[in-house]
């Protein structure tokens, strides 16, 4: 059976690989249509947060008193749930546009890791090796910050600096379907995601603390 140390080494190795390939290599490329690099996408924000947690968990393996990163765990769990739900639901309904052709088995496995596998590693870390949902104010603020920060990043930086993709209303949003929504449509979408996030928070808390604990 995989022990905690080996589990954390594997988790760190995977997150390091995707941190380098998705974020460092694809970071802030100022060519037309590519401004923002890998950080245009919420998936990579999620991978970045998972990388930070995996790095901290590896440090914790050497120093058990190092646990200041625990306050990141609930928000990260919720973000992982949102990325999973949003990606597969939007993909199911064609919100990303036509599927790319010529994918290899490596591309498929990479896609599944980014939108499912990385979440498994994070949830195992939280459920078996770390502690979460102990400080509502600090923990919930992480989720709130990431949620608002990503919307501000898309609306006021990514969209205005990119010319593609284009939809029926606008251009530049990293996800094709957002370019088919007007301002009101996007606000409604963000509110729906906010509600999904809060429901995910409740579900993750119940999973970690048990069904008898309060919603928040």
C-alpha positions, 0 to 999 in steps of 0.5 A: 500500500502506498504510504503517505510519503510516497503519495505526497512525492507522486502528487508533488511530481505531477503538480510540478509537471503541470505547473511547468508545462501549463503555467510557466511555459504558457505564462504571459505570452504577449502575442495576439490572442494569447495574452495571459498564457496558461493562466487564462484558464480556471483549470490552471488556477486550480492546478496552481493551487494544487501545486502550492498545497502539494509543495506544502504537504511535502514540506510537512512531511519533513516538518510536522509542525508546518501546517499553516497551509491548512487554511487553503484546503477547503477553498481548494476542494471547492475549486476542484469540484467546480472545475470538474463540474463546469468542465465536463458539463460545458464540454457535454453541451458543446460550450467549448466549441468543436472538439480538437482532432488528432488527440493521442492517448497522452492528450486524453490522459492529460485532460483527465488528470487536469479535470479529475485526477488532480482532484483525487490527489487533493481530496486524499491529502485532505481526507487522510493526511491534513486538517480542513474546515477549522477556521471558517473566516480564513478558509472561506475567504480563500474561496471568495478571493479566488472566485472574484479574482478570476472573474476580475482577471477575465473581465478586465485583463484577459478579454481586453488583451485578446482578439480570439476566440470570438462569439456572437457578442464579444471576443477575447474571453478564454472560454468560447461560450462566454463570448456568446453572452452579454454582460447580464448573461455573464453575471447570471452565469457567475451567480450560478457558479457562485451558488454551485460553489457554496453548495460544493463548500457544504458538501466538502465540509460534510465529507470532511467533518461528517453529516452531523456538523453544521452547513458552514 
